Amino acid sequence: MKTQLKESDKTTTSLKSEHTELRNRKLNIFEIKSVVDLSLMEVNTNFTRVWNEKIEQDKKKIRFLGALQVSIVAKYGLDLKDLQVKFNEEKKS
């Protein structure tokens, strides 16, 4: 029982130390954006476009091989950042 109590005290001390460290840790913030949106759906997708072309220029044959990969994150919903509200003074109810 004493052994279990000592192990429990060690665990508690370790957790308190970790908790204190995490609460006092500074964050490296590099960008803050103001976002006001109501996203109904977010879609993560990507596509790859591949080229394999032969070009003849100045009597030289050139072969172009290439690939382009594009990642897209699309949000479908309402952007409320530019929302304007107009109050009708006659109808205050």
C-alpha positions in Angstrom: 0.0 0.0 0.0 2.9 2.4 0.8 4.5 1.6 -2.5 1.3 2.4 -4.4 1.0 5.6 -2.4 4.5 6.6 -3.3 4.0 5.8 -7.0 0.7 7.8 -6.9 2.6 10.8 -5.3 5.3 10.6 -8.0 2.6 10.6 -10.8 0.8 13.5 -9.2 4.0 15.5 -8.9 4.9 14.8 -12.5 1.5 15.7 -13.8 1.5 19.0 -11.7 4.9 19.9 -13.1 3.8 19.1 -16.7 0.6 21.1 -16.2 2.5 24.1 -14.9 4.9 24.0 -17.8 2.1 23.8 -20.4 0.2 26.7 -18.8 3.3 28.9 -18.9 4.5 28.0 -22.3 4.7 30.8 -24.8 3.2 30.3 -28.3 5.0 31.5 -31.5 2.1 33.2 -33.3 3.0 34.2 -36.9 -0.4 35.2 -38.3 -3.7 36.2 -37.0 -6.7 36.4 -39.4 -10.1 37.7 -38.6 -12.6 35.1 -39.8 -16.3 35.3 -39.5 -17.9 32.6 -41.5 -20.5 29.9 -41.2 -19.1 26.9 -43.0 -21.6 24.3 -44.0 -19.0 22.1 -45.6 -15.3 22.0 -46.1 -13.8 20.0 -49.0 -10.1 19.0 -49.1 -9.0 17.8 -52.6 -6.1 17.8 -55.0 -5.3 17.0 -58.5 -2.2 16.3 -60.6 -1.6 17.5 -64.1 1.0 15.7 -66.1 2.7 16.9 -69.4 4.7 14.9 -71.9 5.2 17.1 -74.9 7.6 17.0 -77.8 8.5 20.5 -79.2 10.7 21.3 -82.2 12.4 24.6 -82.1 15.3 25.8 -84.3 15.7 22.3 -85.8 16.1 20.9 -82.3 13.8 18.4 -80.8 12.9 19.1 -77.1 10.9 16.8 -74.9 9.2 18.3 -71.9 8.2 16.1 -69.0 6.5 17.7 -66.0 3.9 17.4 -63.3 2.0 19.9 -61.3 0.2 18.9 -58.1 -2.4 21.3 -56.7 -4.1 21.0 -53.3 -7.3 22.8 -52.7 -9.3 23.5 -49.5 -12.8 24.8 -50.3 -15.3 26.0 -47.8 -18.9 26.2 -48.8 -21.0 28.4 -46.6 -21.6 32.0 -45.6 -19.0 34.7 -45.2 -20.3 37.1 -42.6 -17.3 39.5 -42.6 -19.0 42.1 -44.8 -22.5 41.6 -43.3 -24.3 44.9 -42.7 -27.4 45.3 -40.4 -29.8 48.1 -40.8 -32.3 48.9 -38.1 -35.7 50.4 -38.8 -36.3 53.2 -36.4 -40.1 53.0 -37.0 -40.3 49.4 -36.0 -38.4 49.1 -32.7 -40.2 46.0 -31.5 
